[in-house]
Amino acid sequence: MTQLAHGHPEADRSAAMLERIADTLHLPVAAFFPDEFERSETVEQAADLVTAFMAIETVAARRTCLAFVRAMTRP
């Protein structure tokens, strides 16, 4: 689990969100810090996907995107 910066609610919230993203992507939190982790093609693609997803402005479009990605993971 990520070390929380007790007494700093914004930092604690950011650390918790980063840990949740890392868990979802099945990556260590260190994967988001290139100086501490060797980035693979998968990590690069995941970072691109997250960046693109964050740029989607409508909730409906984000839901459609999530549904598409989730459908791609099913056999």
Gaussian input, Z-matrix of N, CA and C with variables (Angstrom, degrees):
# hf/3-21g

backbone

0 1
 N
 C     1     B1
 C     2     B2     1     A1
 N     3     B3     2     A2     1     D1
 C     4     B4     3     A3     2     D2
 C     5     B5     4     A4     3     D3
 N     6     B6     5     A5     4     D4
 C     7     B7     6     A6     5     D5
 C     8     B8     7     A7     6     D6
 N     9     B9     8     A8     7     D7
 C    10    B10     9     A9     8     D8
 C    11    B11    10    A10     9     D9
 N    12    B12    11    A11    10    D10
 C    13    B13    12    A12    11    D11
 C    14    B14    13    A13    12    D12
 N    15    B15    14    A14    13    D13
 C    16    B16    15    A15    14    D14
 C    17    B17    16    A16    15    D15
 N    18    B18    17    A17    16    D16
 C    19    B19    18    A18    17    D17
 C    20    B20    19    A19    18    D18
 N    21    B21    20    A20    19    D19
 C    22    B22    21    A21    20    D20
 C    23    B23    22    A22    21    D21
 N    24    B24    23    A23    22    D22
 C    25    B25    24    A24    23    D23
 C    26    B26    25    A25    24    D24
 N    27    B27    26    A26    25    D25
 C    28    B28    27    A27    26    D26
 C    29    B29    28    A28    27    D27
 N    30    B30    29    A29    28    D28
 C    31    B31    30    A30    29    D29
 C    32    B32    31    A31    30    D30
 N    33    B33    32    A32    31    D31
 C    34    B34    33    A33    32    D32
 C    35    B35    34    A34    33    D33
 N    36    B36    35    A35    34    D34
 C    37    B37    36    A36    35    D35
 C    38    B38    37    A37    36    D36
 N    39    B39    38    A38    37    D37
 C    40    B40    39    A39    38    D38
 C    41    B41    40    A40    39    D39
 N    42    B42    41    A41    40    D40
 C    43    B43    42    A42    41    D41
 C    44    B44    43    A43    42    D42
 N    45    B45    44    A44    43    D43
 C    46    B46    45    A45    44    D44
 C    47    B47    46    A46    45    D45
 N    48    B48    47    A47    46    D46
 C    49    B49    48    A48    47    D47
 C    50    B50    49    A49    48    D48
 N    51    B51    50    A50    49    D49
 C    52    B52    51    A51    50    D50
 C    53    B53    52    A52    51    D51
 N    54    B54    53    A53    52    D52
 C    55    B55    54    A54    53    D53
 C    56    B56    55    A55    54    D54
 N    57    B57    56    A56    55    D55
 C    58    B58    57    A57    56    D56
 C    59    B59    58    A58    57    D57
 N    60    B60    59    A59    58    D58
 C    61    B61    60    A60    59    D59
 C    62    B62    61    A61    60    D60
 N    63    B63    62    A62    61    D61
 C    64    B64    63    A63    62    D62
 C    65    B65    64    A64    63    D63
 N    66    B66    65    A65    64    D64
 C    67    B67    66    A66    65    D65
 C    68    B68    67    A67    66    D66
 N    69    B69    68    A68    67    D67
 C    70    B70    69    A69    68    D68
 C    71    B71    70    A70    69    D69
 N    72    B72    71    A71    70    D70
 C    73    B73    72    A72    71    D71
 C    74    B74    73    A73    72    D72
 N    75    B75    74    A74    73    D73
 C    76    B76    75    A75    74    D74
 C    77    B77    76    A76    75    D75
 N    78    B78    77    A77    76    D76
 C    79    B79    78    A78    77    D77
 C    80    B80    79    A79    78    D78
 N    81    B81    80    A80    79    D79
 C    82    B82    81    A81    80    D80
 C    83    B83    82    A82    81    D81
 N    84    B84    83    A83    82    D82
 C    85    B85    84    A84    83    D83
 C    86    B86    85    A85    84    D84
 N    87    B87    86    A86    85    D85
 C    88    B88    87    A87    86    D86
 C    89    B89    88    A88    87    D87
 N    90    B90    89    A89    88    D88
 C    91    B91    90    A90    89    D89
 C    92    B92    91    A91    90    D90
 N    93    B93    92    A92    91    D91
 C    94    B94    93    A93    92    D92
 C    95    B95    94    A94    93    D93
 N    96    B96    95    A95    94    D94
 C    97    B97    96    A96    95    D95
 C    98    B98    97    A97    96    D96
 N    99    B99    98    A98    97    D97
 C   100   B100    99    A99    98    D98
 C   101   B101   100   A100    99    D99
 N   102   B102   101   A101   100   D100
 C   103   B103   102   A102   101   D101
 C   104   B104   103   A103   102   D102
 N   105   B105   104   A104   103   D103
 C   106   B106   105   A105   104   D104
 C   107   B107   106   A106   105   D105
 N   108   B108   107   A107   106   D106
 C   109   B109   108   A108   107   D107
 C   110   B110   109   A109   108   D108
 N   111   B111   110   A110   109   D109
 C   112   B112   111   A111   110   D110
 C   113   B113   112   A112   111   D111
 N   114   B114   113   A113   112   D112
 C   115   B115   114   A114   113   D113
 C   116   B116   115   A115   114   D114
 N   117   B117   116   A116   115   D115
 C   118   B118   117   A117   116   D116
 C   119   B119   118   A118   117   D117
 N   120   B120   119   A119   118   D118
 C   121   B121   120   A120   119   D119
 C   122   B122   121   A121   120   D120
 N   123   B123   122   A122   121   D121
 C   124   B124   123   A123   122   D122
 C   125   B125   124   A124   123   D123
 N   126   B126   125   A125   124   D124
 C   127   B127   126   A126   125   D125
 C   128   B128   127   A127   126   D126
 N   129   B129   128   A128   127   D127
 C   130   B130   129   A129   128   D128
 C   131   B131   130   A130   129   D129
 N   132   B132   131   A131   130   D130
 C   133   B133   132   A132   131   D131
 C   134   B134   133   A133   132   D132
 N   135   B135   134   A134   133   D133
 C   136   B136   135   A135   134   D134
 C   137   B137   136   A136   135   D135
 N   138   B138   137   A137   136   D136
 C   139   B139   138   A138   137   D137
 C   140   B140   139   A139   138   D138
 N   141   B141   140   A140   139   D139
 C   142   B142   141   A141   140   D140
 C   143   B143   142   A142   141   D141
 N   144   B144   143   A143   142   D142
 C   145   B145   144   A144   143   D143
 C   146   B146   145   A145   144   D144
 N   147   B147   146   A146   145   D145
 C   148   B148   147   A147   146   D146
 C   149   B149   148   A148   147   D147
 N   150   B150   149   A149   148   D148
 C   151   B151   150   A150   149   D149
 C   152   B152   151   A151   150   D150
 N   153   B153   152   A152   151   D151
 C   154   B154   153   A153   152   D152
 C   155   B155   154   A154   153   D153
 N   156   B156   155   A155   154   D154
 C   157   B157   156   A156   155   D155
 C   158   B158   157   A157   156   D156
 N   159   B159   158   A158   157   D157
 C   160   B160   159   A159   158   D158
 C   161   B161   160   A160   159   D159
 N   162   B162   161   A161   160   D160
 C   163   B163   162   A162   161   D161
 C   164   B164   163   A163   162   D162
 N   165   B165   164   A164   163   D163
 C   166   B166   165   A165   164   D164
 C   167   B167   166   A166   165   D165
 N   168   B168   167   A167   166   D166
 C   169   B169   168   A168   167   D167
 C   170   B170   169   A169   168   D168
 N   171   B171   170   A170   169   D169
 C   172   B172   171   A171   170   D170
 C   173   B173   172   A172   171   D171
 N   174   B174   173   A173   172   D172
 C   175   B175   174   A174   173   D173
 C   176   B176   175   A175   174   D174
 N   177   B177   176   A176   175   D175
 C   178   B178   177   A177   176   D176
 C   179   B179   178   A178   177   D177
 N   180   B180   179   A179   178   D178
 C   181   B181   180   A180   179   D179
 C   182   B182   181   A181   180   D180
 N   183   B183   182   A182   181   D181
 C   184   B184   183   A183   182   D182
 C   185   B185   184   A184   183   D183
 N   186   B186   185   A185   184   D184
 C   187   B187   186   A186   185   D185
 C   188   B188   187   A187   186   D186
 N   189   B189   188   A188   187   D187
 C   190   B190   189   A189   188   D188
 C   191   B191   190   A190   189   D189
 N   192   B192   191   A191   190   D190
 C   193   B193   192   A192   191   D191
 C   194   B194   193   A193   192   D192
 N   195   B195   194   A194   193   D193
 C   196   B196   195   A195   194   D194
 C   197   B197   196   A196   195   D195
 N   198   B198   197   A197   196   D196
 C   199   B199   198   A198   197   D197
 C   200   B200   199   A199   198   D198
 N   201   B201   200   A200   199   D199
 C   202   B202   201   A201   200   D200
 C   203   B203   202   A202   201   D201
 N   204   B204   203   A203   202   D202
 C   205   B205   204   A204   203   D203
 C   206   B206   205   A205   204   D204
 N   207   B207   206   A206   205   D205
 C   208   B208   207   A207   206   D206
 C   209   B209   208   A208   207   D207
 N   210   B210   209   A209   208   D208
 C   211   B211   210   A210   209   D209
 C   212   B212   211   A211   210   D210
 N   213   B213   212   A212   211   D211
 C   214   B214   213   A213   212   D212
 C   215   B215   214   A214   213   D213
 N   216   B216   215   A215   214   D214
 C   217   B217   216   A216   215   D215
 C   218   B218   217   A217   216   D216
 N   219   B219   218   A218   217   D217
 C   220   B220   219   A219   218   D218
 C   221   B221   220   A220   219   D219
 N   222   B222   221   A221   220   D220
 C   223   B223   222   A222   221   D221
 C   224   B224   223   A223   222   D222

   B1=1.4462
   B2=1.5233
   B3=1.3168
   B4=1.4484
   B5=1.5182
   B6=1.3272
   B7=1.4586
   B8=1.5245
   B9=1.3249
   B10=1.4563
   B11=1.5192
   B12=1.3193
   B13=1.4656
   B14=1.5180
   B15=1.3168
   B16=1.4626
   B17=1.5212
   B18=1.3335
   B19=1.4497
   B20=1.5196
   B21=1.3328
   B22=1.4629
   B23=1.5268
   B24=1.3472
   B25=1.4660
   B26=1.5225
   B27=1.3271
   B28=1.4673
   B29=1.5272
   B30=1.3261
   B31=1.4655
   B32=1.5264
   B33=1.3302
   B34=1.4650
   B35=1.5222
   B36=1.3327
   B37=1.4621
   B38=1.5290
   B39=1.3267
   B40=1.4646
   B41=1.5264
   B42=1.3210
   B43=1.4654
   B44=1.5290
   B45=1.3322
   B46=1.4634
   B47=1.5250
   B48=1.3405
   B49=1.4670
   B50=1.5273
   B51=1.3227
   B52=1.4572
   B53=1.5230
   B54=1.3181
   B55=1.4594
   B56=1.5230
   B57=1.3283
   B58=1.4687
   B59=1.5336
   B60=1.3285
   B61=1.4655
   B62=1.5265
   B63=1.3249
   B64=1.4698
   B65=1.5254
   B66=1.3335
   B67=1.4672
   B68=1.5209
   B69=1.3286
   B70=1.4620
   B71=1.5258
   B72=1.3246
   B73=1.4637
   B74=1.5271
   B75=1.3357
   B76=1.4712
   B77=1.5300
   B78=1.3301
   B79=1.4603
   B80=1.5193
   B81=1.3238
   B82=1.4597
   B83=1.5270
   B84=1.3145
   B85=1.4637
   B86=1.5302
   B87=1.3098
   B88=1.4668
   B89=1.5259
   B90=1.3310
   B91=1.4664
   B92=1.5258
   B93=1.3338
   B94=1.4524
   B95=1.5298
   B96=1.3233
   B97=1.4569
   B98=1.5222
   B99=1.3346
   B100=1.4591
   B101=1.5266
   B102=1.3175
   B103=1.4623
   B104=1.5170
   B105=1.3350
   B106=1.4578
   B107=1.5285
   B108=1.3256
   B109=1.4558
   B110=1.5172
   B111=1.3072
   B112=1.4631
   B113=1.5222
   B114=1.3110
   B115=1.4545
   B116=1.5287
   B117=1.3001
   B118=1.4522
   B119=1.5231
   B120=1.3060
   B121=1.4688
   B122=1.5243
   B123=1.3384
   B124=1.4567
   B125=1.5283
   B126=1.3176
   B127=1.4647
   B128=1.5209
   B129=1.3219
   B130=1.4693
   B131=1.5250
   B132=1.3344
   B133=1.4589
   B134=1.5248
   B135=1.3264
   B136=1.4663
   B137=1.5256
   B138=1.3135
   B139=1.4648
   B140=1.5298
   B141=1.3240
   B142=1.4654
   B143=1.5311
   B144=1.3282
   B145=1.4586
   B146=1.5338
   B147=1.3175
   B148=1.4628
   B149=1.5295
   B150=1.3192
   B151=1.4620
   B152=1.5288
   B153=1.3166
   B154=1.4661
   B155=1.5276
   B156=1.3269
   B157=1.4586
   B158=1.5245
   B159=1.3162
   B160=1.4621
   B161=1.5266
   B162=1.3251
   B163=1.4645
   B164=1.5301
   B165=1.3235
   B166=1.4735
   B167=1.5245
   B168=1.3248
   B169=1.4629
   B170=1.5246
   B171=1.3309
   B172=1.4664
   B173=1.5232
   B174=1.3226
   B175=1.4650
   B176=1.5249
   B177=1.3138
   B178=1.4676
   B179=1.5228
   B180=1.3063
   B181=1.4639
   B182=1.5268
   B183=1.3377
   B184=1.4722
   B185=1.5206
   B186=1.3237
   B187=1.4752
   B188=1.5285
   B189=1.3235
   B190=1.4644
   B191=1.5242
   B192=1.3173
   B193=1.4656
   B194=1.5271
   B195=1.3256
   B196=1.4677
   B197=1.5206
   B198=1.3199
   B199=1.4659
   B200=1.5215
   B201=1.3312
   B202=1.4591
   B203=1.5149
   B204=1.3261
   B205=1.4669
   B206=1.5274
   B207=1.3119
   B208=1.4712
   B209=1.5243
   B210=1.3239
   B211=1.4667
   B212=1.5278
   B213=1.3225
   B214=1.4706
   B215=1.5228
   B216=1.3293
   B217=1.4678
   B218=1.5090
   B219=1.3277
   B220=1.4591
   B221=1.5308
   B222=1.3273
   B223=1.4841
   B224=1.5125
   A1=109.52
   A2=116.42
   A3=122.36
   A4=110.61
   A5=116.46
   A6=121.84
   A7=108.85
   A8=116.76
   A9=119.89
   A10=110.50
   A11=115.35
   A12=122.11
   A13=108.06
   A14=116.72
   A15=121.60
   A16=111.06
   A17=114.43
   A18=119.76
   A19=112.69
   A20=116.43
   A21=121.79
   A22=107.67
   A23=117.14
   A24=120.41
   A25=114.32
   A26=117.80
   A27=119.91
   A28=110.60
   A29=116.75
   A30=120.77
   A31=110.33
   A32=117.38
   A33=120.90
   A34=110.53
   A35=116.96
   A36=121.52
   A37=110.58
   A38=116.61
   A39=120.63
   A40=110.91
   A41=116.62
   A42=120.49
   A43=110.69
   A44=116.55
   A45=120.33
   A46=111.09
   A47=117.32
   A48=120.27
   A49=110.88
   A50=117.01
   A51=120.39
   A52=110.37
   A53=116.95
   A54=119.96
   A55=111.11
   A56=116.87
   A57=120.41
   A58=110.73
   A59=116.93
   A60=120.82
   A61=110.08
   A62=116.24
   A63=120.42
   A64=110.48
   A65=117.62
   A66=120.95
   A67=110.91
   A68=116.87
   A69=121.42
   A70=111.29
   A71=115.89
   A72=121.27
   A73=112.81
   A74=116.00
   A75=122.09
   A76=111.05
   A77=114.56
   A78=122.04
   A79=109.20
   A80=116.96
   A81=118.28
   A82=109.27
   A83=117.57
   A84=121.45
   A85=109.54
   A86=116.99
   A87=121.50
   A88=112.56
   A89=117.53
   A90=120.77
   A91=111.89
   A92=116.86
   A93=120.89
   A94=112.60
   A95=116.01
   A96=121.52
   A97=108.15
   A98=117.84
   A99=121.96
   A100=114.70
   A101=118.25
   A102=119.71
   A103=111.90
   A104=116.37
   A105=120.53
   A106=112.88
   A107=118.45
   A108=121.23
   A109=108.59
   A110=116.83
   A111=120.36
   A112=109.04
   A113=116.59
   A114=121.00
   A115=110.34
   A116=115.42
   A117=120.95
   A118=108.98
   A119=115.72
   A120=120.01
   A121=110.35
   A122=116.71
   A123=120.69
   A124=111.13
   A125=117.10
   A126=120.85
   A127=109.89
   A128=117.20
   A129=120.96
   A130=110.75
   A131=116.22
   A132=120.08
   A133=111.08
   A134=117.50
   A135=121.11
   A136=110.31
   A137=116.72
   A138=120.57
   A139=110.30
   A140=117.14
   A141=120.85
   A142=110.81
   A143=115.76
   A144=120.90
   A145=110.80
   A146=116.92
   A147=120.50
   A148=110.67
   A149=117.39
   A150=121.18
   A151=110.47
   A152=116.73
   A153=120.32
   A154=110.79
   A155=116.96
   A156=120.71
   A157=110.95
   A158=116.80
   A159=120.80
   A160=111.98
   A161=117.16
   A162=121.19
   A163=112.59
   A164=117.33
   A165=120.80
   A166=107.78
   A167=115.98
   A168=120.21
   A169=114.54
   A170=118.25
   A171=118.79
   A172=111.94
   A173=114.40
   A174=120.70
   A175=110.18
   A176=116.90
   A177=120.68
   A178=111.31
   A179=116.81
   A180=120.19
   A181=110.77
   A182=117.47
   A183=119.65
   A184=110.63
   A185=116.71
   A186=120.16
   A187=110.51
   A188=116.42
   A189=120.37
   A190=110.40
   A191=115.81
   A192=121.06
   A193=110.76
   A194=116.36
   A195=120.25
   A196=111.07
   A197=117.00
   A198=120.66
   A199=110.71
   A200=116.44
   A201=120.28
   A202=111.21
   A203=117.25
   A204=120.70
   A205=110.29
   A206=116.86
   A207=119.41
   A208=111.09
   A209=117.86
   A210=121.17
   A211=111.19
   A212=116.17
   A213=120.17
   A214=112.28
   A215=117.53
   A216=120.65
   A217=112.94
   A218=116.80
   A219=120.38
   A220=110.43
   A221=116.11
   A222=119.27
   A223=112.69
   D1=145.89
   D2=179.89
   D3=-68.07
   D4=138.92
   D5=175.80
   D6=-69.68
   D7=123.00
   D8=-179.80
   D9=-87.31
   D10=148.93
   D11=179.79
   D12=-92.32
   D13=73.93
   D14=-175.38
   D15=-49.83
   D16=137.85
   D17=-178.55
   D18=90.74
   D19=-4.71
   D20=179.24
   D21=-125.67
   D22=83.48
   D23=-173.77
   D24=-54.79
   D25=-39.86
   D26=-179.17
   D27=-65.63
   D28=-41.56
   D29=178.31
   D30=-66.93
   D31=-39.98
   D32=177.92
   D33=-62.60
   D34=-42.87
   D35=-179.98
   D36=-65.13
   D37=-42.12
   D38=178.86
   D39=-64.12
   D40=-43.11
   D41=179.39
   D42=-63.36
   D43=-40.78
   D44=179.26
   D45=-65.51
   D46=-41.07
   D47=178.39
   D48=-65.90
   D49=-41.82
   D50=179.47
   D51=-63.20
   D52=-40.93
   D53=178.22
   D54=-64.01
   D55=-39.30
   D56=178.98
   D57=-64.61
   D58=-42.71
   D59=177.48
   D60=-62.01
   D61=-45.52
   D62=179.74
   D63=-61.02
   D64=-43.65
   D65=178.53
   D66=-61.81
   D67=-42.57
   D68=-179.75
   D69=-62.25
   D70=-39.07
   D71=-179.29
   D72=-86.55
   D73=-0.41
   D74=-178.08
   D75=56.74
   D76=46.08
   D77=179.42
   D78=-126.69
   D79=154.37
   D80=171.12
   D81=-73.52
   D82=151.83
   D83=178.33
   D84=-56.61
   D85=-32.85
   D86=-179.54
   D87=-59.18
   D88=-19.95
   D89=179.78
   D90=-62.64
   D91=-21.68
   D92=-179.52
   D93=-87.56
   D94=1.02
   D95=179.61
   D96=-122.41
   D97=91.28
   D98=-171.16
   D99=-57.25
   D100=-26.18
   D101=178.90
   D102=-71.19
   D103=-20.07
   D104=-175.39
   D105=-108.90
   D106=-3.39
   D107=-173.47
   D108=-150.79
   D109=135.30
   D110=177.68
   D111=-74.73
   D112=118.38
   D113=-176.46
   D114=-79.33
   D115=129.20
   D116=176.68
   D117=-96.80
   D118=173.31
   D119=177.44
   D120=-60.50
   D121=-38.27
   D122=179.27
   D123=-62.09
   D124=-42.42
   D125=179.20
   D126=-65.33
   D127=-41.98
   D128=177.65
   D129=-60.08
   D130=-44.42
   D131=-179.78
   D132=-66.95
   D133=-38.79
   D134=178.14
   D135=-63.44
   D136=-41.65
   D137=178.06
   D138=-63.22
   D139=-41.84
   D140=177.33
   D141=-62.34
   D142=-42.06
   D143=-179.40
   D144=-63.69
   D145=-44.87
   D146=179.26
   D147=-63.87
   D148=-42.04
   D149=179.35
   D150=-62.32
   D151=-45.34
   D152=179.52
   D153=-65.63
   D154=-41.06
   D155=-179.56
   D156=-62.07
   D157=-40.95
   D158=-179.62
   D159=-64.87
   D160=-23.19
   D161=-179.61
   D162=-81.91
   D163=-11.41
   D164=179.15
   D165=-74.16
   D166=123.68
   D167=-172.22
   D168=-86.72
   D169=-29.55
   D170=-174.98
   D171=-99.48
   D172=143.45
   D173=179.17
   D174=-61.27
   D175=-42.35
   D176=-178.85
   D177=-61.30
   D178=-41.78
   D179=179.39
   D180=-66.88
   D181=-38.72
   D182=177.55
   D183=-64.64
   D184=-40.14
   D185=178.52
   D186=-63.66
   D187=-41.55
   D188=177.71
   D189=-61.63
   D190=-43.02
   D191=178.44
   D192=-60.76
   D193=-47.39
   D194=179.47
   D195=-61.30
   D196=-43.09
   D197=179.36
   D198=-60.54
   D199=-41.72
   D200=179.41
   D201=-63.59
   D202=-48.03
   D203=-178.58
   D204=-64.26
   D205=-43.03
   D206=178.81
   D207=-63.02
   D208=-38.14
   D209=178.72
   D210=-64.09
   D211=-31.42
   D212=179.66
   D213=-70.38
   D214=-19.22
   D215=-177.97
   D216=-90.09
   D217=-10.00
   D218=-178.82
   D219=-88.24
   D220=139.89
   D221=179.52
   D222=-67.95

